[in-house]
Amino acid sequence: MEKLTGLKKIKTAVFISGAGSNLKNIIKFSKIKKSPISINLIISNTHLAKGLRFADQFKIQKKLFNFKNFKNTERNILLLLKKKKIKFICLAGFMRILSKEFIKKFDGKIINIHPSLLPKYKGLNTHIRAIRNNDKFAGCTAHYVSAKLDSGKIILQKKIKITTKDNPTSLAKKILKLEHKLYPTAIMKIFN
Ligand code: GRF
């Protein structure tokens, strides 16, 4: 990844589908001086994404794409990204799988946060799977996005112990907190 030159922050888009706690956290991080990125666009595939409220709260442009016609949608997203001079993409709870053509256009410039210790538990329901398997540890992974789901190069991971008291809900809560620490650290690692 290119190093930061001067004081200009790298224009970044965040893609969401849900609550947007990672989005909020990344926006806050982007505002601190040492952050290499600024958040200039929020994209969602659904108007139900509660995280869209952070676009209004922080006065960032938001745009909905319904992905009914996948190819057209991706083409329109790429046009918007170009128009906005976006150079980096953070997926944060985005529930659509981007095509390999799209990923190629932003090669090495799309990252994601996943709530498991990859390569374990790609896809959904990570916490219940970790508990059912009696895993001793769970955690989260920041990784580059490649054409294969949750399989791109790992940037950073953070882990915690699974206790006998844990259930999928308690574990999800703990890991989300961990994600909020990990995502900005991973972004710093990429650009520094
Ligand atoms: C997080 O657990 C993230 O790892 C996963 O989806 C969840 C999104 O949470 N990909 P939020 O919308 O950022 O609160």
Boltz pocket constraint, residues with backbone or C-beta under 6 A from the ligand:
constraints:
  - pocket:
      binder: B
      contacts: [[A, 16], [A, 17], [A, 18], [A, 19], [A, 20], [A, 21], [A, 22], [A, 23], [A, 51], [A, 92], [A, 93], [A, 94], [A, 113], [A, 114], [A, 115], [A, 176], [A, 179]]
      max_distance: 6.0
